[in-house]
Amino acid sequence: MIDDVYDFGLDHIIDTIRRRRAETIGLQFPDGFKRKAIKVSEEIEERTGSRVVISANSCFGACDIDTGLLESVDLLFQFGHAEIPNIQAENVIFVEAESSIDLLPVLTKAIDVVGARVGLVSTAQFVHKLPDVKRYLADHGIRGVISSGDARIAHPGLVLGCNFSAVPDCDEYLYIGTGDFHALGVSLTTKKPVWIADPEINEIRKPDVDKVLRKRCAAIERSLDAQSFGILVSTKIGQCRKDLAFELRCKAEEHGLDAHILFADMITPEALAPFRVDAFVNTACPRIAIDNTAVFPVPVLTPVEFEVVIGVRKWDNLVFDEIP
């Protein structure tokens, strides 16, 4: 067994390789699963006789397929993410690595804090458990609501860091999963309370929304006098919004501002250091602006924050940046 909590789907992977007679296999893992990569590779090679190549590049989501590796293999398996249906990637198979962790301990805490009707959301590792969560809540007089998303969402109740279209219309939400970012996105998008039910540490908590809003307001205020902007575009297959970038550049020029479009695969402070601008506008993964803005020498704005800066959007109409 590769892992006693997460299902890496080895039997399905082996069957797929044999059925498609694939000889060279690519594996791609997010950072949290990379420690399992060598064991997965060894088992695949032992059971199929195929050659396996492991990607050492980033993997921030199903939007971040290692296209360079894909060109060199017959099949690429990406672990830890659900497929994004509106992204066409031939010979890529997603292994969601579903968690088998028992949710009961954290759910017994959740029923003490949520109201009579609550929206249910999660990520790829736990989204398959949402129907069970809904039944458990119903047994305790709580109505759980699960809804489907747009063409970017593979499962009802699934939230991505860039898309919250599967969030139902409720007064509060229960996020099943680890970390705070996705729950934070739900709260910023809906402007409603979100409870995090973290089964790994058996904890109920809320994301610190006010802290993030203060940082975003500070980034906007620091950019109000900016005269030059670098508009960031990612070359990653599911993050590339070049049309949006050109629209933003036109808006900047209409307001007498200087704007330049910068393409990159990995958007890092080191990659952007040579470009002397007053602020960046990020059209790639929204997490870059929300999570990592402190590491950049100048403010990093989302597209909607940029519209506030140039005066075409009001402060009270500020919304979370999503990729449809």
C-alpha positions in Angstrom: 0.0 0.0 0.0 1.4 3.4 -1.0 -0.5 5.4 1.6 -2.9 4.4 4.4 -5.1 7.6 4.1 -5.0 8.6 0.4 -6.0 6.3 -2.5 -3.4 6.6 -5.3 -5.5 4.3 -7.5 -2.6 2.0 -8.4 -4.9 -0.8 -9.7 -6.7 1.6 -12.0 -3.4 3.1 -13.2 -2.0 -0.4 -13.9 -5.1 -1.5 -15.8 -5.1 1.7 -17.9 -1.4 1.4 -18.8 -1.9 -2.2 -19.9 -5.1 -1.5 -21.8 -3.6 1.3 -23.7 -0.3 -0.4 -24.1 1.6 2.6 -22.9 5.4 2.3 -22.7 6.5 5.6 -21.2 4.5 7.0 -18.3 4.7 10.5 -16.7 3.8 11.2 -13.1 2.9 14.6 -11.7 2.3 15.4 -8.1 1.6 18.4 -6.0 4.2 19.2 -3.3 2.2 17.4 -0.6 2.3 14.1 -2.4 5.8 14.3 -4.0 7.2 12.2 -1.2 5.1 9.3 -2.5 6.3 9.7 -6.1 9.2 7.2 -6.0 7.1 4.4 -4.5 4.4 5.0 -7.0 6.9 4.9 -9.8 8.6 1.8 -8.6 5.3 -0.1 -8.3 4.2 1.0 -11.8 7.4 -0.1 -13.4 7.4 -3.4 -11.5 3.9 -4.3 -12.5 3.8 -3.1 -16.1 7.4 -3.0 -17.3 6.9 0.5 -18.5 9.3 3.3 -18.1 8.3 6.1 -15.7 9.3 9.7 -15.6 8.5 11.9 -12.6 7.9 15.6 -13.0 9.9 17.7 -10.6 8.1 20.9 -11.7 5.3 22.6 -9.8 1.8 21.2 -9.7 -0.7 23.7 -8.3 -3.8 22.1 -9.7 -5.4 20.5 -12.7 -4.7 23.8 -14.4 -1.0 23.1 -14.1 -0.3 20.2 -16.4 3.3 19.5 -17.1 2.9 20.0 -20.9 6.7 19.6 -21.5 6.7 16.1 -19.9 3.4 15.2 -21.6 5.1 15.6 -25.0 7.7 12.9 -24.0 5.3 10.2 -22.6 2.4 8.1 -23.8 0.3 8.8 -20.7 0.6 11.4 -17.9 -1.0 10.7 -14.5 -1.6 13.8 -12.4 -2.4 13.1 -8.7 -4.4 15.1 -6.1 -6.7 17.1 -8.4 -10.0 16.6 -10.2 -10.1 17.1 -13.9 -11.2 20.5 -15.2 -13.8 19.5 -17.8 -13.4 22.5 -20.0 -9.6 22.0 -20.4 -8.8 19.6 -23.2 -5.6 17.6 -22.5 -5.2 14.4 -24.4 -3.5 11.5 -22.7 -3.7 13.1 -19.2 -5.5 11.1 -16.5 -6.3 12.6 -13.1 -6.1 10.6 -9.9 -7.9 12.5 -7.2 -6.3 10.6 -4.3 -9.5 10.4 -2.3 -9.0 10.4 1.4 -10.3 7.6 3.6 -10.0 9.5 6.9 -13.0 9.2 9.2 -15.0 12.4 9.3 -17.1 11.5 12.2 -14.9 13.1 14.9 -14.9 16.5 13.2 -18.5 16.3 12.2 -19.6 15.8 15.8 -18.0 19.2 16.4 -19.5 20.8 13.3 -23.1 20.2 14.3 -22.5 22.3 17.4 -21.7 25.4 15.4 -23.6 25.4 12.1 -27.1 26.5 11.7 -30.2 24.7 10.4 -29.2 25.1 6.7 -25.6 25.0 5.5 -23.9 24.9 2.1 -21.4 22.0 1.8 -18.1 22.4 -0.2 -14.8 20.6 -0.4 -11.7 19.7 -2.5 -10.9 16.7 -4.6 -9.7 14.6 -1.6 -13.0 14.9 0.3 -15.7 15.9 -2.2 -16.8 12.3 -2.6 -17.8 12.3 1.1 -20.2 15.2 0.8 -23.3 13.0 0.3 -22.4 11.2 3.6 -21.9 14.5 5.3 -25.3 15.7 4.1 -26.9 12.5 5.5 -25.1 12.9 8.8 -26.3 16.5 9.2 -29.8 15.5 8.3 -29.8 12.9 11.1 -29.1 15.8 13.4 -31.8 18.2 12.0 -29.5 20.2 9.8 -30.1 20.6 6.0 -26.9 20.3 4.0 -27.0 21.8 0.5 -24.8 20.6 -2.3 -24.8 22.2 -5.8 -23.1 21.8 -9.1 -20.7 24.3 -10.7 -19.9 25.5 -14.1 -17.9 23.8 -16.9 -14.7 24.1 -14.8 -16.1 22.0 -12.0 -16.0 18.1 -12.1 -18.1 17.3 -9.1 -21.0 18.9 -7.1 -19.7 20.7 -4.1 -16.1 21.0 -5.5 -14.3 24.3 -5.1 -11.1 25.3 -6.7 -8.8 28.1 -5.7 -10.0 30.0 -8.8 -13.6 28.9 -9.1 -16.5 28.9 -6.6 -19.4 28.3 -8.9 -20.4 25.1 -7.0 -21.0 27.2 -3.8 -24.8 27.1 -3.2 -26.9 30.0 -2.1 -26.9 29.7 1.7 -26.3 31.9 4.7 -23.3 29.9 5.8 -21.0 27.2 4.7 -19.2 24.1 5.9 -15.9 23.4 4.1 -14.6 19.8 4.6 -10.8 19.7 4.1 -7.4 20.9 5.2 -5.8 24.3 5.0 -7.6 27.7 4.9 -7.3 29.0 1.3 -10.3 27.4 -0.3 -12.6 28.3 2.7 -11.2 31.8 2.5 -12.1 32.0 -1.2 -15.7 30.9 -0.4 -16.0 33.5 2.3 -14.5 36.3 0.1 -16.8 35.3 -2.8 -20.0 35.0 -0.8 -19.2 37.5 2.0 -20.8 35.0 4.3 -19.5 32.9 7.3 -17.5 29.7 6.5 -16.6 27.0 8.9 -13.6 24.8 8.2 -14.0 21.1 9.3 -10.4 19.9 9.2 -10.4 16.1 9.6 -6.6 15.8 9.7 -6.3 17.7 12.9 -9.9 17.3 14.1 -10.6 21.0 14.3 -13.4 23.4 13.6 -12.3 27.0 12.7 -12.9 30.0 10.5 -10.6 31.5 8.0 -9.1 34.9 8.9 -11.0 36.9 6.3 -10.4 40.3 7.9 -6.6 39.8 7.7 -6.7 39.1 4.0 -9.1 42.0 3.3 -6.7 44.4 5.1 -3.9 43.2 2.9 -5.9 43.5 -0.3 -7.0 47.0 0.6 -3.4 47.9 1.4 -2.3 46.6 -2.1 -5.0 48.7 -3.7 -4.1 51.9 -1.8 -0.4 51.4 -2.6 -1.3 51.3 -6.3 -3.5 54.3 -6.5 -0.7 56.5 -7.7 0.9 53.9 -10.0 1.7 55.0 -13.5 3.1 51.7 -14.9 1.8 48.2 -14.7 3.1 44.7 -15.6 0.2 42.5 -16.5 1.0 38.9 -15.7 -0.1 36.0 -17.9 0.7 32.4 -17.1 1.5 29.9 -19.9 0.0 27.1 -17.7 -2.7 25.4 -19.7 -5.6 26.2 -17.3 -4.5 29.6 -16.2 -3.7 31.4 -19.4 -6.0 34.4 -19.7 -4.2 36.4 -22.4 -7.5 37.9 -23.7 -8.2 39.3 -20.3 -4.6 40.7 -20.1 -5.0 42.6 -23.4 -8.4 44.0 -22.2 -6.7 45.2 -19.0 -3.9 46.8 -21.0 -6.4 48.7 -23.2 -8.2 50.0 -20.0 -4.8 51.1 -18.6 -3.9 53.0 -21.9 -7.4 54.6 -22.0 -6.6 56.1 -18.6 -3.2 57.3 -19.7 -1.2 54.6 -17.9 1.7 52.6 -19.1 1.1 48.8 -19.2 3.1 45.8 -20.5 2.1 42.2 -20.7 4.5 39.7 -19.2 4.3 35.9 -20.0 5.8 33.3 -17.7 5.2 29.7 -16.6 6.2 30.2 -12.9 5.4 33.7 -11.7 8.0 34.4 -9.0 9.7 37.5 -7.6 13.0 36.4 -9.3 11.3 36.2 -12.7 9.8 39.7 -12.4 12.8 41.4 -10.7 14.2 43.0 -14.0 10.9 44.7 -14.8 10.6 48.1 -13.3 6.9 48.9 -12.9 4.9 50.4 -10.1 2.5 47.4 -9.7 1.7 44.0 -11.2 -1.8 42.8 -12.3 -2.1 39.1 -12.0 -4.3 37.2 -14.5 -2.9 33.8 -13.5 -3.8 31.8 -10.5 -5.6 34.1 -8.0 -3.6 32.5 -5.2 -0.5 34.5 -6.4 -2.1 37.8 -5.3 -3.9 36.5 -2.2 -1.2 34.2 -0.7 2.1 35.4 -2.0 1.9 39.1 -2.5 4.2 39.9 0.4 7.2 38.4 -1.4 7.0 40.8 -4.4 8.7 44.2 -4.3 5.6 46.0 -5.6 1.9 45.4 -5.1 0.3 42.5 -7.0 -3.3 43.2 -7.9 -6.1 41.0 -9.1 -7.9 42.1 -12.3 -10.9 43.4 -10.3 -8.6 45.3 -7.9 -6.9 46.9 -10.9 -10.3 48.1 -12.0 -10.7 49.8 -8.6 -7.3 51.4 -8.9 -8.1 53.0 -12.3 -11.6 54.0 -11.2 -13.8 51.8 -13.4 -15.0 49.7 -10.5 -16.2 50.9 -7.1 -14.7 49.7 -3.8 -18.0 48.3 -2.7 -18.2 46.2 -5.9 -14.9 44.4 -5.2 -15.2 40.6 -5.8 -12.9 37.6 -5.7 -11.1 36.9 -8.9 -12.4 33.7 -10.5 -11.4 31.8 -13.7 -14.5 30.5 -15.5 
